Amino acid sequence: MTRRQRCYLDISIGEELEGRIIVELFNDVVPKTAENFRALCTGEKGIGPNTAVPLHYK
């Protein structure tokens, strides 16, 4: 069985952490989609070159 990557999203209301969503990425099935989602979670892609919009979740 292939070991799949995981990402997490912390959920806050105001300043209080309410929980964490853990997402298993099917990088063995849809590698490009999984990599794009992982990059959105980490924020490593920075700002969109044409849109000046942050490429991450806040």
C-alpha distance matrix in Angstrom:
0.0 3.8 6.5 9.1 12.7 15.2 18.9 21.7 25.1 27.9 30.4 34.0 37.3 40.1 39.3 37.5 33.7 32.7 29.0 25.6 23.2 19.6 17.7 14.0 13.9 11.9 12.5 10.1 12.3 15.6 15.8 19.6 19.9 17.3 19.3 22.5 21.7 20.6 23.9 25.9 24.6 25.5 28.7 28.3 29.8 33.1 35.7 35.6 38.0 39.7 39.7 40.0 37.6 35.1 31.5 30.0 30.1 32.8
3.8 0.0 3.8 6.1 9.6 12.6 16.2 19.3 22.7 25.7 28.4 32.0 35.4 38.0 37.2 35.6 31.9 31.2 27.5 24.0 21.5 17.8 15.7 11.9 11.2 9.4 9.1 7.1 10.1 12.9 12.5 16.3 16.8 14.1 15.7 19.1 18.6 17.3 20.4 22.6 21.5 22.2 25.3 24.7 26.1 29.5 32.1 32.1 34.4 36.2 36.3 36.5 34.3 31.7 28.1 26.7 27.1 29.9
6.5 3.8 0.0 3.8 6.8 9.6 13.3 16.3 19.9 22.7 25.6 29.1 32.5 35.0 34.0 32.4 28.7 28.2 24.5 21.0 18.8 15.1 13.4 9.9 9.7 9.3 9.1 8.6 11.8 13.8 12.9 16.3 16.6 13.3 14.6 18.0 17.0 15.2 18.4 20.6 19.0 19.5 22.8 22.4 24.2 27.3 30.2 30.5 33.0 35.1 34.9 34.8 32.5 29.6 26.2 24.5 24.8 27.3
9.1 6.1 3.8 0.0 3.8 6.6 10.1 13.3 16.7 19.8 22.5 26.1 29.5 32.0 31.2 29.8 26.2 25.6 22.0 18.4 15.9 12.2 10.1 6.6 6.0 6.2 6.4 7.3 10.0 11.2 10.5 13.6 13.3 9.8 11.5 14.6 13.4 11.8 15.2 17.1 15.6 16.5 19.7 19.6 21.3 24.4 27.0 27.3 29.9 31.8 31.5 31.5 29.0 26.2 22.8 21.0 21.2 23.9
12.7 9.6 6.8 3.8 0.0 3.8 6.9 10.4 13.8 16.9 19.9 23.3 26.8 29.1 28.1 27.0 23.4 23.3 19.8 16.1 14.0 10.4 8.6 6.0 5.4 7.5 7.1 9.5 12.0 12.1 10.6 12.9 12.4 8.7 9.5 12.5 11.0 8.7 12.1 14.0 12.2 12.8 16.2 16.2 18.1 21.0 23.8 24.4 27.2 29.3 28.8 28.5 26.0 23.0 19.7 17.8 18.1 20.6
15.2 12.6 9.6 6.6 3.8 0.0 3.8 6.8 10.3 13.3 16.2 19.7 23.2 25.6 24.7 23.4 19.7 19.5 16.0 12.3 10.2 6.7 5.5 4.4 5.7 9.0 9.7 12.5 14.2 13.9 13.0 14.7 13.3 9.6 10.8 12.9 10.4 8.2 11.8 12.8 10.3 11.4 15.0 15.8 17.9 20.3 23.1 24.0 27.0 29.0 28.1 27.6 24.8 21.7 18.6 16.1 15.7 17.9
18.9 16.2 13.3 10.1 6.9 3.8 0.0 3.8 7.0 10.1 13.2 16.5 20.0 22.2 21.4 20.4 16.9 17.0 13.9 10.1 8.4 5.8 5.3 6.6 7.5 11.2 11.8 15.1 16.3 15.3 14.3 15.0 13.2 10.0 10.6 11.7 8.7 6.5 9.7 10.0 6.9 8.4 11.9 13.3 15.5 17.5 20.2 21.3 24.5 26.5 25.3 24.5 21.6 18.4 15.6 12.8 12.1 14.2
21.7 19.3 16.3 13.3 10.4 6.8 3.8 0.0 3.8 6.5 9.6 12.9 16.5 18.8 18.0 16.8 13.2 13.3 10.2 6.5 5.4 4.3 5.9 8.7 10.5 14.2 15.3 18.5 19.5 18.3 17.7 18.2 16.0 13.1 13.9 14.2 10.9 9.3 11.8 11.1 7.5 9.3 12.5 14.7 17.0 18.3 20.7 22.2 25.7 27.5 25.7 24.8 21.6 18.3 16.1 12.7 11.1 12.3
25.1 22.7 19.9 16.7 13.8 10.3 7.0 3.8 0.0 3.8 6.3 9.7 13.1 15.4 14.9 14.1 10.8 10.9 8.5 5.6 5.1 6.5 8.1 11.5 13.0 16.7 17.9 21.3 21.8 20.2 19.8 19.7 17.1 14.8 15.5 15.0 11.5 10.7 12.5 10.6 7.3 9.7 11.9 14.9 16.9 17.5 19.4 21.0 24.6 26.2 24.0 22.9 19.5 16.4 14.8 11.2 8.6 9.3
27.9 25.7 22.7 19.8 16.9 13.3 10.1 6.5 3.8 0.0 3.8 6.5 10.2 12.4 11.5 10.4 7.1 7.7 6.0 4.4 6.4 8.8 11.2 14.7 16.6 20.3 21.5 24.9 25.4 24.0 23.5 23.4 20.9 18.6 19.1 18.5 15.1 14.2 15.6 13.6 10.3 11.9 13.9 17.0 19.2 19.2 21.1 23.0 26.7 28.3 25.8 24.4 21.0 17.9 17.0 13.2 10.2 9.5
30.4 28.4 25.6 22.5 19.9 16.2 13.2 9.6 6.3 3.8 0.0 3.8 7.0 9.8 10.0 8.6 6.0 5.6 5.3 5.8 7.5 10.9 13.2 16.9 18.8 22.3 23.9 27.2 27.3 25.8 25.8 25.5 22.6 20.7 21.6 20.5 17.0 16.8 18.1 15.5 12.7 14.8 16.1 19.6 21.3 21.0 22.3 24.1 27.8 29.0 26.2 24.9 21.3 18.6 18.1 14.5 11.0 9.8
34.0 32.0 29.1 26.1 23.3 19.7 16.5 12.9 9.7 6.5 3.8 0.0 3.8 6.1 6.3 5.4 4.3 5.2 7.1 8.9 11.2 14.5 16.9 20.6 22.5 26.0 27.4 30.8 31.0 29.3 29.2 28.7 25.8 24.1 24.6 23.3 20.1 19.8 20.6 17.8 15.3 16.9 17.7 21.2 23.0 22.0 23.1 25.2 28.8 29.9 26.9 25.3 21.9 19.3 19.5 16.0 12.5 10.2
37.3 35.4 32.5 29.5 26.8 23.2 20.0 16.5 13.1 10.2 7.0 3.8 0.0 3.8 6.0 5.4 6.6 6.6 9.7 12.1 14.2 17.7 20.0 23.7 25.6 29.0 30.6 34.0 33.9 32.2 32.2 31.5 28.5 27.1 27.8 26.2 22.9 23.0 23.7 20.7 18.5 20.2 20.6 24.3 25.7 24.4 25.1 27.0 30.6 31.4 28.1 26.6 23.2 21.1 21.7 18.5 14.9 12.4
40.1 38.0 35.0 32.0 29.1 25.6 22.2 18.8 15.4 12.4 9.8 6.1 3.8 0.0 3.8 5.6 8.2 9.6 12.7 14.9 17.3 20.6 22.8 26.5 28.2 31.7 33.0 36.5 36.5 34.6 34.4 33.4 30.6 29.3 29.5 27.8 24.8 24.7 24.8 21.9 19.9 21.1 21.0 24.6 26.0 24.2 24.7 27.0 30.4 31.2 27.9 26.0 22.9 20.9 22.1 19.1 15.8 12.7
39.3 37.2 34.0 31.2 28.1 24.7 21.4 18.0 14.9 11.5 10.0 6.3 6.0 3.8 0.0 3.8 6.6 9.3 12.2 14.3 17.2 20.1 22.7 26.2 28.0 31.6 32.7 36.2 36.6 34.8 34.2 33.5 30.9 29.2 29.2 27.8 24.9 24.3 24.4 21.8 19.4 20.1 20.3 23.6 25.5 23.7 24.7 27.3 30.6 31.9 28.8 26.6 23.7 21.2 22.4 19.2 16.2 12.9
37.5 35.6 32.4 29.8 27.0 23.4 20.4 16.8 14.1 10.4 8.6 5.4 5.4 5.6 3.8 0.0 3.8 6.1 9.3 12.0 15.2 18.2 21.2 24.7 26.9 30.5 31.9 35.2 35.7 34.2 33.8 33.5 30.8 28.8 29.2 28.1 24.9 24.2 24.9 22.5 19.7 20.6 21.5 24.8 26.9 25.6 26.9 29.3 32.8 34.1 31.1 29.1 25.9 23.3 23.9 20.4 17.2 14.4
33.7 31.9 28.7 26.2 23.4 19.7 16.9 13.2 10.8 7.1 6.0 4.3 6.6 8.2 6.6 3.8 0.0 3.8 5.9 8.3 11.7 14.6 17.7 21.0 23.4 27.0 28.4 31.7 32.3 31.0 30.6 30.5 27.9 25.7 26.2 25.4 22.1 21.2 22.3 20.1 17.0 18.1 19.5 22.7 25.0 24.2 25.8 28.1 31.7 33.2 30.3 28.5 25.2 22.3 22.4 18.7 15.5 13.3
32.7 31.2 28.2 25.6 23.3 19.5 17.0 13.3 10.9 7.7 5.6 5.2 6.6 9.6 9.3 6.1 3.8 0.0 3.8 7.3 10.2 13.5 16.6 20.1 22.7 26.1 28.0 31.0 31.3 30.2 30.3 30.4 27.5 25.4 26.4 25.7 22.1 21.7 23.2 20.9 17.8 19.6 21.2 24.5 26.6 26.1 27.5 29.5 33.2 34.3 31.5 30.0 26.5 23.8 23.6 19.9 16.4 14.8
29.0 27.5 24.5 22.0 19.8 16.0 13.9 10.2 8.5 6.0 5.3 7.1 9.7 12.7 12.2 9.3 5.9 3.8 0.0 3.8 6.9 9.9 13.2 16.5 19.3 22.7 24.7 27.6 28.0 27.1 27.3 27.7 24.8 22.5 23.7 23.4 19.7 19.0 21.0 19.1 15.8 17.7 19.8 22.9 25.1 25.1 26.9 28.7 32.4 33.7 31.1 29.8 26.3 23.4 22.6 18.8 15.6 14.7
25.6 24.0 21.0 18.4 16.1 12.3 10.1 6.5 5.6 4.4 5.8 8.9 12.1 14.9 14.3 12.0 8.3 7.3 3.8 0.0 3.8 6.4 9.7 13.0 15.7 19.2 21.0 23.9 24.5 23.7 23.6 24.2 21.5 18.9 20.1 20.1 16.5 15.6 17.8 16.2 12.8 14.7 17.2 20.1 22.3 22.8 24.8 26.5 30.2 31.7 29.3 28.2 24.7 21.7 20.3 16.6 13.7 13.6
23.2 21.5 18.8 15.9 14.0 10.2 8.4 5.4 5.1 6.4 7.5 11.2 14.2 17.3 17.2 15.2 11.7 10.2 6.9 3.8 0.0 3.8 6.4 9.9 12.6 15.9 18.0 20.9 21.2 20.4 20.7 21.3 18.4 16.0 17.7 17.7 13.9 13.5 16.2 14.6 11.6 14.2 16.8 19.5 21.4 22.3 24.2 25.4 29.1 30.3 28.2 27.5 24.0 21.1 19.2 15.8 13.1 14.0
19.6 17.8 15.1 12.2 10.4 6.7 5.8 4.3 6.5 8.8 10.9 14.5 17.7 20.6 20.1 18.2 14.6 13.5 9.9 6.4 3.8 0.0 3.8 6.6 9.7 13.0 15.0 17.7 18.4 17.9 18.0 19.1 16.7 13.7 15.5 16.2 12.7 11.7 14.9 14.2 11.1 13.4 16.5 18.6 20.6 22.2 24.4 25.5 29.0 30.6 28.8 28.2 24.9 21.9 19.5 16.3 14.3 15.8
17.7 15.7 13.4 10.1 8.6 5.5 5.3 5.9 8.1 11.2 13.2 16.9 20.0 22.8 22.7 21.2 17.7 16.6 13.2 9.7 6.4 3.8 0.0 3.8 6.2 9.5 11.7 14.5 14.8 14.2 14.6 15.7 13.1 10.3 12.6 13.3 9.9 9.6 13.1 12.6 10.2 12.9 15.8 17.7 19.2 21.2 23.3 23.8 27.3 28.6 27.1 27.0 23.7 21.0 18.2 15.4 14.0 16.2
14.0 11.9 9.9 6.6 6.0 4.4 6.6 8.7 11.5 14.7 16.9 20.6 23.7 26.5 26.2 24.7 21.0 20.1 16.5 13.0 9.9 6.6 3.8 0.0 3.8 6.5 8.9 11.2 11.9 12.1 12.4 14.4 12.3 9.1 11.7 13.4 10.7 10.0 13.9 14.2 12.3 14.4 17.6 18.7 20.2 22.7 25.0 25.3 28.5 30.0 28.9 28.9 25.9 23.2 20.0 17.7 16.9 19.4
13.9 11.2 9.7 6.0 5.4 5.7 7.5 10.5 13.0 16.6 18.8 22.5 25.6 28.2 28.0 26.9 23.4 22.7 19.3 15.7 12.6 9.7 6.2 3.8 0.0 3.8 5.5 8.4 9.0 8.6 8.7 10.6 8.8 5.5 8.4 10.4 8.3 8.0 11.7 12.6 11.6 13.6 16.4 17.0 18.0 20.9 23.1 23.0 26.0 27.5 26.7 27.0 24.3 21.8 18.3 16.6 16.5 19.5
11.9 9.4 9.3 6.2 7.5 9.0 11.2 14.2 16.7 20.3 22.3 26.0 29.0 31.7 31.6 30.5 27.0 26.1 22.7 19.2 15.9 13.0 9.5 6.5 3.8 0.0 3.8 5.4 5.4 6.0 7.1 9.9 8.6 6.3 9.5 11.8 10.6 10.9 14.2 15.4 14.9 16.9 19.4 19.7 20.3 23.5 25.4 24.9 27.6 28.9 28.5 29.1 26.5 24.4 20.8 19.5 19.7 22.9
12.5 9.1 9.1 6.4 7.1 9.7 11.8 15.3 17.9 21.5 23.9 27.4 30.6 33.0 32.7 31.9 28.4 28.0 24.7 21.0 18.0 15.0 11.7 8.9 5.5 3.8 0.0 3.8 5.5 5.3 4.2 7.5 7.7 5.2 7.2 10.3 10.2 9.9 12.7 14.7 14.7 15.9 18.2 17.8 18.3 21.8 23.9 23.4 25.8 27.3 27.4 27.9 25.7 23.6 19.8 19.0 19.9 23.2
10.1 7.1 8.6 7.3 9.5 12.5 15.1 18.5 21.3 24.9 27.2 30.8 34.0 36.5 36.2 35.2 31.7 31.0 27.6 23.9 20.9 17.7 14.5 11.2 8.4 5.4 3.8 0.0 3.8 6.0 5.9 9.7 10.4 8.8 10.6 13.7 13.9 13.7 16.4 18.5 18.5 19.6 22.0 21.3 21.8 25.4 27.5 26.7 28.9 30.3 30.6 31.4 29.3 27.2 23.5 22.8 23.7 27.0
12.3 10.1 11.8 10.0 12.0 14.2 16.3 19.5 21.8 25.4 27.3 31.0 33.9 36.5 36.6 35.7 32.3 31.3 28.0 24.5 21.2 18.4 14.8 11.9 9.0 5.4 5.5 3.8 0.0 3.8 6.1 9.2 9.2 8.7 11.4 13.6 13.7 14.5 17.2 18.6 19.1 20.8 22.8 22.5 22.5 26.0 27.6 26.5 28.7 29.7 29.8 31.0 28.8 27.1 23.4 22.9 23.6 27.1
15.6 12.9 13.8 11.2 12.1 13.9 15.3 18.3 20.2 24.0 25.8 29.3 32.2 34.6 34.8 34.2 31.0 30.2 27.1 23.7 20.4 17.9 14.2 12.1 8.6 6.0 5.3 6.0 3.8 0.0 3.8 5.8 5.6 6.1 8.6 10.2 10.8 12.2 14.4 15.7 16.6 18.4 20.0 19.8 19.3 22.8 24.1 22.8 25.0 25.9 26.0 27.3 25.2 23.7 20.0 19.8 20.8 24.4
15.8 12.5 12.9 10.5 10.6 13.0 14.3 17.7 19.8 23.5 25.8 29.2 32.2 34.4 34.2 33.8 30.6 30.3 27.3 23.6 20.7 18.0 14.6 12.4 8.7 7.1 4.2 5.9 6.1 3.8 0.0 3.8 5.6 5.1 6.1 8.6 10.0 10.4 12.2 14.3 15.3 16.4 18.0 17.2 16.9 20.5 22.3 21.2 23.2 24.6 25.0 25.9 24.1 22.4 18.6 18.6 20.1 23.6
19.6 16.3 16.3 13.6 12.9 14.7 15.0 18.2 19.7 23.4 25.5 28.7 31.5 33.4 33.5 33.5 30.5 30.4 27.7 24.2 21.3 19.1 15.7 14.4 10.6 9.9 7.5 9.7 9.2 5.8 3.8 0.0 3.8 5.5 5.1 6.1 8.6 9.8 10.6 12.4 14.3 15.4 16.2 15.4 14.4 18.0 19.3 17.9 19.7 20.9 21.5 22.6 21.0 19.6 15.8 16.4 18.4 22.0
19.9 16.8 16.6 13.3 12.4 13.3 13.2 16.0 17.1 20.9 22.6 25.8 28.5 30.6 30.9 30.8 27.9 27.5 24.8 21.5 18.4 16.7 13.1 12.3 8.8 8.6 7.7 10.4 9.2 5.6 5.6 3.8 0.0 3.8 5.5 5.1 6.2 8.6 9.9 10.7 12.5 14.4 15.3 15.4 14.5 17.7 18.8 17.4 19.8 20.7 20.6 21.8 19.6 18.3 14.5 14.7 16.0 19.7
17.3 14.1 13.3 9.8 8.7 9.6 10.0 13.1 14.8 18.6 20.7 24.1 27.1 29.3 29.2 28.8 25.7 25.4 22.5 18.9 16.0 13.7 10.3 9.1 5.5 6.3 5.2 8.8 8.7 6.1 5.1 5.5 3.8 0.0 3.8 5.5 5.2 6.1 8.6 9.9 10.6 12.4 14.1 14.2 14.3 17.5 19.3 18.7 21.3 22.7 22.4 23.0 20.7 18.6 14.9 14.2 15.2 18.7
19.3 15.7 14.6 11.5 9.5 10.8 10.6 13.9 15.5 19.1 21.6 24.6 27.8 29.5 29.2 29.2 26.2 26.4 23.7 20.1 17.7 15.5 12.6 11.7 8.4 9.5 7.2 10.6 11.4 8.6 6.1 5.1 5.5 3.8 0.0 3.8 5.5 5.0 6.1 8.6 9.8 10.5 11.9 11.2 11.2 14.8 16.8 16.4 18.7 20.6 20.7 21.0 19.0 16.9 13.1 12.9 14.7 18.1
22.5 19.1 18.0 14.6 12.5 12.9 11.7 14.2 15.0 18.5 20.5 23.3 26.2 27.8 27.8 28.1 25.4 25.7 23.4 20.1 17.7 16.2 13.3 13.4 10.4 11.8 10.3 13.7 13.6 10.2 8.6 6.1 5.1 5.5 3.8 0.0 3.8 5.5 5.2 6.3 8.8 10.1 10.4 10.4 9.4 12.6 14.1 13.2 15.8 17.3 17.1 17.7 15.6 13.8 10.0 10.3 12.4 16.0
21.7 18.6 17.0 13.4 11.0 10.4 8.7 10.9 11.5 15.1 17.0 20.1 22.9 24.8 24.9 24.9 22.1 22.1 19.7 16.5 13.9 12.7 9.9 10.7 8.3 10.6 10.2 13.9 13.7 10.8 10.0 8.6 6.2 5.2 5.5 3.8 0.0 3.8 5.4 5.1 6.3 8.8 9.9 11.0 10.9 13.5 15.1 14.8 18.0 19.3 18.4 18.7 16.0 13.8 10.2 9.2 10.1 13.7
20.6 17.3 15.2 11.8 8.7 8.2 6.5 9.3 10.7 14.2 16.8 19.8 23.0 24.7 24.3 24.2 21.2 21.7 19.0 15.6 13.5 11.7 9.6 10.0 8.0 10.9 9.9 13.7 14.5 12.2 10.4 9.8 8.6 6.1 5.0 5.5 3.8 0.0 3.8 5.4 5.1 6.3 8.5 9.1 10.2 13.0 15.4 15.9 18.9 20.9 20.1 19.8 17.3 14.5 11.1 9.5 10.7 13.8
23.9 20.4 18.4 15.2 12.1 11.8 9.7 11.8 12.5 15.6 18.1 20.6 23.7 24.8 24.4 24.9 22.3 23.2 21.0 17.8 16.2 14.9 13.1 13.9 11.7 14.2 12.7 16.4 17.2 14.4 12.2 10.6 9.9 8.6 6.1 5.2 5.4 3.8 0.0 3.8 5.4 5.2 5.8 5.8 6.4 9.3 11.8 12.5 15.3 17.6 17.1 16.5 14.4 11.6 8.2 7.5 9.9 12.9
25.9 22.6 20.6 17.1 14.0 12.8 10.0 11.1 10.6 13.6 15.5 17.8 20.7 21.9 21.8 22.5 20.1 20.9 19.1 16.2 14.6 14.2 12.6 14.2 12.6 15.4 14.7 18.5 18.6 15.7 14.3 12.4 10.7 9.9 8.6 6.3 5.1 5.4 3.8 0.0 3.8 5.6 5.2 7.3 7.3 9.0 10.8 11.4 14.8 16.6 15.3 14.8 12.0 9.2 5.9 4.3 6.4 9.8
24.6 21.5 19.0 15.6 12.2 10.3 6.9 7.5 7.3 10.3 12.7 15.3 18.5 19.9 19.4 19.7 17.0 17.8 15.8 12.8 11.6 11.1 10.2 12.3 11.6 14.9 14.7 18.5 19.1 16.6 15.3 14.3 12.5 10.6 9.8 8.8 6.3 5.1 5.4 3.8 0.0 3.8 5.7 8.3 9.8 11.1 13.4 14.7 18.2 20.1 18.6 17.7 14.7 11.5 8.9 5.9 6.1 8.8
25.5 22.2 19.5 16.5 12.8 11.4 8.4 9.3 9.7 11.9 14.8 16.9 20.2 21.1 20.1 20.6 18.1 19.6 17.7 14.7 14.2 13.4 12.9 14.4 13.6 16.9 15.9 19.6 20.8 18.4 16.4 15.4 14.4 12.4 10.5 10.1 8.8 6.3 5.2 5.6 3.8 0.0 3.8 5.4 8.2 9.5 12.6 14.5 17.5 20.1 19.0 17.5 15.2 11.5 9.3 6.9 8.2 10.0
28.7 25.3 22.8 19.7 16.2 15.0 11.9 12.5 11.9 13.9 16.1 17.7 20.6 21.0 20.3 21.5 19.5 21.2 19.8 17.2 16.8 16.5 15.8 17.6 16.4 19.4 18.2 22.0 22.8 20.0 18.0 16.2 15.3 14.1 11.9 10.4 9.9 8.5 5.8 5.2 5.7 3.8 0.0 3.8 5.6 5.9 8.8 11.1 14.1 16.7 15.6 13.8 11.7 8.0 6.2 4.6 7.3 8.9
28.3 24.7 22.4 19.6 16.2 15.8 13.3 14.7 14.9 17.0 19.6 21.2 24.3 24.6 23.6 24.8 22.7 24.5 22.9 20.1 19.5 18.6 17.7 18.7 17.0 19.7 17.8 21.3 22.5 19.8 17.2 15.4 15.4 14.2 11.2 10.4 11.0 9.1 5.8 7.3 8.3 5.4 3.8 0.0 3.8 5.5 9.1 11.2 13.5 16.6 16.3 14.6 13.3 10.0 8.0 7.9 11.0 12.7
29.8 26.1 24.2 21.3 18.1 17.9 15.5 17.0 16.9 19.2 21.3 23.0 25.7 26.0 25.5 26.9 25.0 26.6 25.1 22.3 21.4 20.6 19.2 20.2 18.0 20.3 18.3 21.8 22.5 19.3 16.9 14.4 14.5 14.3 11.2 9.4 10.9 10.2 6.4 7.3 9.8 8.2 5.6 3.8 0.0 3.8 6.5 7.8 9.9 13.0 13.0 11.7 10.8 8.3 6.0 7.7 11.4 13.5
33.1 29.5 27.3 24.4 21.0 20.3 17.5 18.3 17.5 19.2 21.0 22.0 24.4 24.2 23.7 25.6 24.2 26.1 25.1 22.8 22.3 22.2 21.2 22.7 20.9 23.5 21.8 25.4 26.0 22.8 20.5 18.0 17.7 17.5 14.8 12.6 13.5 13.0 9.3 9.0 11.1 9.5 5.9 5.5 3.8 0.0 3.8 6.8 9.0 12.1 11.5 9.3 8.6 5.9 5.6 7.3 10.9 12.1
35.7 32.1 30.2 27.0 23.8 23.1 20.2 20.7 19.4 21.1 22.3 23.1 25.1 24.7 24.7 26.9 25.8 27.5 26.9 24.8 24.2 24.4 23.3 25.0 23.1 25.4 23.9 27.5 27.6 24.1 22.3 19.3 18.8 19.3 16.8 14.1 15.1 15.4 11.8 10.8 13.4 12.6 8.8 9.1 6.5 3.8 0.0 3.8 6.2 8.8 7.9 5.5 5.4 4.3 5.5 8.4 11.7 12.9
35.6 32.1 30.5 27.3 24.4 24.0 21.3 22.2 21.0 23.0 24.1 25.2 27.0 27.0 27.3 29.3 28.1 29.5 28.7 26.5 25.4 25.5 23.8 25.3 23.0 24.9 23.4 26.7 26.5 22.8 21.2 17.9 17.4 18.7 16.4 13.2 14.8 15.9 12.5 11.4 14.7 14.5 11.1 11.2 7.8 6.8 3.8 0.0 3.8 5.6 5.3 4.9 5.3 6.2 6.2 9.9 13.1 15.0
38.0 34.4 33.0 29.9 27.2 27.0 24.5 25.7 24.6 26.7 27.8 28.8 30.6 30.4 30.6 32.8 31.7 33.2 32.4 30.2 29.1 29.0 27.3 28.5 26.0 27.6 25.8 28.9 28.7 25.0 23.2 19.7 19.8 21.3 18.7 15.8 18.0 18.9 15.3 14.8 18.2 17.5 14.1 13.5 9.9 9.0 6.2 3.8 0.0 3.8 5.9 5.8 8.2 9.6 9.9 13.6 16.9 18.6
39.7 36.2 35.1 31.8 29.3 29.0 26.5 27.5 26.2 28.3 29.0 29.9 31.4 31.2 31.9 34.1 33.2 34.3 33.7 31.7 30.3 30.6 28.6 30.0 27.5 28.9 27.3 30.3 29.7 25.9 24.6 20.9 20.7 22.7 20.6 17.3 19.3 20.9 17.6 16.6 20.1 20.1 16.7 16.6 13.0 12.1 8.8 5.6 3.8 0.0 3.8 6.0 8.3 11.0 11.5 15.2 18.1 19.9
39.7 36.3 34.9 31.5 28.8 28.1 25.3 25.7 24.0 25.8 26.2 26.9 28.1 27.9 28.8 31.1 30.3 31.5 31.1 29.3 28.2 28.8 27.1 28.9 26.7 28.5 27.4 30.6 29.8 26.0 25.0 21.5 20.6 22.4 20.7 17.1 18.4 20.1 17.1 15.3 18.6 19.0 15.6 16.3 13.0 11.5 7.9 5.3 5.9 3.8 0.0 3.8 5.2 8.6 9.8 13.2 15.6 17.1
40.0 36.5 34.8 31.5 28.5 27.6 24.5 24.8 22.9 24.4 24.9 25.3 26.6 26.0 26.6 29.1 28.5 30.0 29.8 28.2 27.5 28.2 27.0 28.9 27.0 29.1 27.9 31.4 31.0 27.3 25.9 22.6 21.8 23.0 21.0 17.7 18.7 19.8 16.5 14.8 17.7 17.5 13.8 14.6 11.7 9.3 5.5 4.9 5.8 6.0 3.8 0.0 3.8 6.6 8.9 12.0 14.5 15.3
37.6 34.3 32.5 29.0 26.0 24.8 21.6 21.6 19.5 21.0 21.3 21.9 23.2 22.9 23.7 25.9 25.2 26.5 26.3 24.7 24.0 24.9 23.7 25.9 24.3 26.5 25.7 29.3 28.8 25.2 24.1 21.0 19.6 20.7 19.0 15.6 16.0 17.3 14.4 12.0 14.7 15.2 11.7 13.3 10.8 8.6 5.4 5.3 8.2 8.3 5.2 3.8 0.0 3.8 6.3 8.9 11.0 12.0
35.1 31.7 29.6 26.2 23.0 21.7 18.4 18.3 16.4 17.9 18.6 19.3 21.1 20.9 21.2 23.3 22.3 23.8 23.4 21.7 21.1 21.9 21.0 23.2 21.8 24.4 23.6 27.2 27.1 23.7 22.4 19.6 18.3 18.6 16.9 13.8 13.8 14.5 11.6 9.2 11.5 11.5 8.0 10.0 8.3 5.9 4.3 6.2 9.6 11.0 8.6 6.6 3.8 0.0 3.8 5.7 8.1 9.1
31.5 28.1 26.2 22.8 19.7 18.6 15.6 16.1 14.8 17.0 18.1 19.5 21.7 22.1 22.4 23.9 22.4 23.6 22.6 20.3 19.2 19.5 18.2 20.0 18.3 20.8 19.8 23.5 23.4 20.0 18.6 15.8 14.5 14.9 13.1 10.0 10.2 11.1 8.2 5.9 8.9 9.3 6.2 8.0 6.0 5.6 5.5 6.2 9.9 11.5 9.8 8.9 6.3 3.8 0.0 3.8 7.2 9.6
30.0 26.7 24.5 21.0 17.8 16.1 12.8 12.7 11.2 13.2 14.5 16.0 18.5 19.1 19.2 20.4 18.7 19.9 18.8 16.6 15.8 16.3 15.4 17.7 16.6 19.5 19.0 22.8 22.9 19.8 18.6 16.4 14.7 14.2 12.9 10.3 9.2 9.5 7.5 4.3 5.9 6.9 4.6 7.9 7.7 7.3 8.4 9.9 13.6 15.2 13.2 12.0 8.9 5.7 3.8 0.0 3.8 6.4
30.1 27.1 24.8 21.2 18.1 15.7 12.1 11.1 8.6 10.2 11.0 12.5 14.9 15.8 16.2 17.2 15.5 16.4 15.6 13.7 13.1 14.3 14.0 16.9 16.5 19.7 19.9 23.7 23.6 20.8 20.1 18.4 16.0 15.2 14.7 12.4 10.1 10.7 9.9 6.4 6.1 8.2 7.3 11.0 11.4 10.9 11.7 13.1 16.9 18.1 15.6 14.5 11.0 8.1 7.2 3.8 0.0 3.8
32.8 29.9 27.3 23.9 20.6 17.9 14.2 12.3 9.3 9.5 9.8 10.2 12.4 12.7 12.9 14.4 13.3 14.8 14.7 13.6 14.0 15.8 16.2 19.4 19.5 22.9 23.2 27.0 27.1 24.4 23.6 22.0 19.7 18.7 18.1 16.0 13.7 13.8 12.9 9.8 8.8 10.0 8.9 12.7 13.5 12.1 12.9 15.0 18.6 19.9 17.1 15.3 12.0 9.1 9.6 6.4 3.8 0.0
